[in-house]
Each structure stands twice: as structure tokens, then as C-alpha cells.
Amino acid sequence: MSQLTGKAEFRRYTAVDGISIELRELEKKDLSGLSLWTMARIWEQSQVAITMVVGDTIVATMGILVDEFKQASAWIQTSDHIFKYQKSFYKKVKQELEKAFEELDIIRAQTTVLVDNETSAKFVERLGFEREGTMRSCFHNALDRHIYARLNHGRIN
């Protein structure tokens, strides 16, 4: 991995970003068995979808896909470069998440994290997500995942 220098910038996510990012090993494991192009095309439809770049290198992507019931699925992809730019990515994700809760009237946002991905678990916890439980042998590749959710307490009856 080459060293990146320069300031991180943000732009609207595209499906090409989703297949171009050099994913961290744990994220490759999480997505193994899926068509990245199919997932990237779905994520491109997210109401919130951003890409962090430094020069021509994609450092991270994130998005929030909201359904008709105001339930949201949050997703993040990161490269190994994220550790150098983690603070600015965190600030942007937090800002976009707060904006989405307010402007899109989200009741609940949720995400999953592989049980052995402690870095991602800490990241989503810092964003205000709480671990609700563990799903065993789930989804396309039968891996164990923690499920995290963040509720909009001002929106819940």
C-alpha cells in the first residue's frame, strides 16, 4: 500500500466507486460471494451516498438507504488508507447521519458488523449505534455478524 498525501475530499458516491475501492481484508471477507457490481448499483440509489477521495484514490464510501417505512440501512466500505483519514471520515459520516435523521425523518438506522471486525464496531458505536445482538451464520456467506441500530428517539411514539 502506497502512502497517501493530501487533503481528503468528498463527492457523491457512484457504483464505479464501489467496485474501484481497494477494500480492507475484513470487508473483502464480509462481501465475499456477492456481486460487488450489483451491490454498488443498489448502494448508488441510497438517499445519502458519499465517497472520500485523496487525489485519485478512494479511501472510503458510505451511504444510508431509507425504505418507505422510514427504516434505514447504513453501509460503509473502507480501504487500508482509512486509518490516516479516520477523523475527517468520522466527522463527515456523523454530519451526514445527523442530517439524514432530520431531513429524511428516519425512525431507525441499522447496520451489521462482522463479529471479528472490532475497528468497525467501535466506529459505529461512536456514531451512536447500539449493538442489539448477534446473528449467527447469516446472509450470503453464513458469517456471524453483530447487528447495530440507532433510533431517532424524538420520532418514536
C-alpha positions as CSV (number, residue, x, y, z in Angstrom):
1,M,0.0,0.0,0.0
2,S,1.4,3.3,-1.0
3,Q,1.4,6.3,1.3
4,L,-1.3,8.9,0.5
5,T,-0.6,12.6,1.0
6,G,-3.0,15.4,0.6
7,K,-6.4,16.5,1.8
8,A,-9.4,14.3,1.8
9,E,-12.3,15.4,-0.4
10,F,-15.9,14.2,-0.6
11,R,-18.1,13.6,-3.6
12,R,-21.4,11.8,-4.4
13,Y,-20.9,8.0,-4.5
14,T,-21.2,6.1,-7.8
15,A,-21.3,2.4,-8.5
16,V,-17.9,2.7,-10.1
17,D,-16.5,3.9,-6.7
18,G,-18.0,0.7,-5.1
19,I,-16.1,-1.6,-7.4
20,S,-12.9,0.5,-7.5
21,I,-12.1,0.8,-3.8
22,E,-9.4,-1.5,-2.5
23,L,-11.2,-2.9,0.4
24,R,-9.7,-3.9,3.8
25,E,-9.3,-7.6,4.2
26,L,-12.2,-7.9,6.7
27,E,-14.5,-6.1,4.3
28,K,-13.5,-8.4,1.5
29,K,-14.4,-11.3,3.8
30,D,-17.8,-9.7,4.6
31,L,-18.7,-9.1,0.9
32,S,-17.3,-12.4,-0.4
33,G,-19.8,-14.3,-2.5
34,L,-21.7,-11.2,-3.6
35,S,-21.6,-9.4,-6.9
36,L,-19.9,-6.1,-6.0
37,W,-21.3,-4.5,-9.1
38,T,-24.8,-5.4,-8.0
39,M,-24.3,-4.1,-4.5
40,A,-22.7,-1.0,-5.8
41,R,-25.7,-0.3,-8.1
42,I,-28.0,-0.8,-5.2
43,W,-25.9,1.5,-2.9
44,E,-25.8,4.1,-5.6
45,Q,-29.6,4.5,-5.1
46,S,-29.1,5.5,-1.4
47,Q,-30.5,8.8,-0.4
48,V,-27.2,9.6,1.2
49,A,-24.1,8.2,-0.5
50,I,-20.6,9.7,-0.4
51,T,-17.1,8.8,-1.4
52,M,-14.0,10.1,0.3
53,V,-11.0,10.5,-2.1
54,V,-7.4,11.7,-1.7
55,G,-6.2,12.5,-5.2
56,D,-7.4,9.6,-7.4
57,T,-7.5,7.1,-4.5
58,I,-10.8,6.1,-3.0
59,V,-10.3,5.9,0.8
60,A,-13.9,5.1,1.9
61,T,-17.5,5.2,0.9
62,M,-20.7,5.3,3.0
63,G,-24.4,5.5,2.5
64,I,-27.8,5.4,4.0
65,L,-30.7,3.7,2.1
66,V,-34.1,4.5,3.6
67,D,-37.2,2.4,2.9
68,E,-40.9,3.5,2.8
69,F,-41.3,2.8,6.5
70,K,-38.5,5.3,7.4
71,Q,-36.2,2.4,8.3
72,A,-32.6,2.9,7.1
73,S,-29.8,0.6,6.2
74,A,-26.3,2.2,6.7
75,W,-23.3,0.9,4.9
76,I,-19.6,1.7,4.8
77,Q,-16.7,0.5,2.7
78,T,-13.1,1.3,3.7
79,S,-9.6,0.8,2.3
80,D,-6.5,0.5,4.4
81,H,-5.9,4.2,4.0
82,I,-8.9,5.0,6.3
83,F,-6.6,4.9,9.4
84,K,-4.8,8.0,8.2
85,Y,-8.1,9.8,7.4
86,Q,-10.3,8.4,10.0
87,K,-11.1,11.7,11.8
88,S,-12.3,13.5,8.8
89,F,-14.3,10.5,7.6
90,Y,-15.9,10.2,11.0
91,K,-16.9,13.9,11.0
92,K,-18.4,13.6,7.6
93,V,-20.3,10.4,8.3
94,K,-21.6,11.9,11.6
95,Q,-22.7,15.0,9.8
96,E,-24.5,13.0,7.0
97,L,-26.1,10.7,9.6
98,E,-27.5,13.6,11.6
99,K,-28.7,15.3,8.5
100,A,-30.4,12.2,7.3
101,F,-32.2,11.6,10.6
102,E,-33.5,15.1,10.5
103,E,-34.3,15.6,6.8
104,L,-35.4,12.1,5.9
105,D,-37.4,11.6,9.1
106,I,-35.7,8.3,9.8
107,I,-37.1,6.3,12.7
108,R,-34.3,3.6,12.8
109,A,-31.0,3.1,11.1
110,Q,-29.2,-0.2,11.3
111,T,-26.1,-1.9,10.1
112,T,-24.2,-5.1,10.6
113,V,-20.6,-5.7,11.5
114,L,-18.6,-8.9,11.4
115,V,-18.0,-10.2,14.9
116,D,-14.3,-10.1,14.4
117,N,-14.2,-6.5,13.0
118,E,-13.6,-4.6,16.2
119,T,-12.5,-1.4,14.3
120,S,-15.8,-1.1,12.5
121,A,-17.7,-2.0,15.7
122,K,-16.0,0.9,17.6
123,F,-16.7,3.2,14.7
124,V,-20.5,2.6,14.6
125,E,-20.7,2.8,18.4
126,R,-19.1,6.2,18.3
127,L,-21.8,7.2,15.8
128,G,-24.4,6.4,18.4
129,F,-25.4,2.9,17.2
130,E,-26.0,0.3,19.9
131,R,-25.4,-3.4,19.5
132,E,-28.7,-5.2,19.6
133,G,-27.5,-8.8,19.2
134,T,-25.6,-11.3,17.2
135,M,-26.8,-13.1,14.1
136,R,-25.2,-16.4,13.6
137,S,-24.4,-17.8,10.1
138,C,-26.3,-15.2,8.4
139,F,-26.6,-13.7,4.9
140,H,-25.0,-14.8,1.7
141,N,-21.7,-16.2,3.2
142,A,-23.1,-17.6,6.6
143,L,-20.8,-15.4,8.7
144,D,-21.6,-14.2,12.2
145,R,-22.5,-10.5,12.5
146,H,-23.4,-8.1,15.2
147,I,-26.5,-6.0,14.4
148,Y,-26.4,-2.4,15.4
149,A,-29.2,0.2,15.4
150,R,-29.6,3.8,16.2
151,L,-33.1,5.1,17.0
152,N,-34.5,8.5,16.4
153,H,-35.9,8.9,19.9
154,G,-37.6,12.2,19.0
155,R,-39.5,10.4,16.3
156,I,-40.7,7.3,18.2
157,N,-44.2,7.4,19.8
